[in-house]
Amino acid sequence: MTDAVNEVVKYGFKNLKLRRVSGIVYSFNKGSMRVLEKNGFKFEGVAKKDVKKENKFIDAHVFAKVK
C-alpha cells in the first residue's frame, strides 16, 4: 500500500499539477496513518467526532503532503 500511495501522489503532483494532497483516516486505523507518514504526509490535526459509523462518532485524523 505504501508504494501505491507513493505512485498516486507522484502522479498527482507531476501530471495533475496538484500543490496539496490530503488524507483523512479514522482514529483506530493506525496502519493507514503509518502509510501516509511513510510517504511524507504530515499530521495536521484531529476532526473530533467527524464521522458517524455504527451509531458511534469517530475522530478523523487529517494528514497532508504539500509540494
PyMOL commands that set and color helices and strands:
alter all, ss='L'
color gray80, all
select helices_A, chain A and resi 2-14+30-38
alter helices_A, ss='H'
color red, helices_A
select strands_A, chain A and resi 20-26+42-53+56-66
alter strands_A, ss='S'
color yellow, strands_A
deselect
rebuild
show_as cartoon
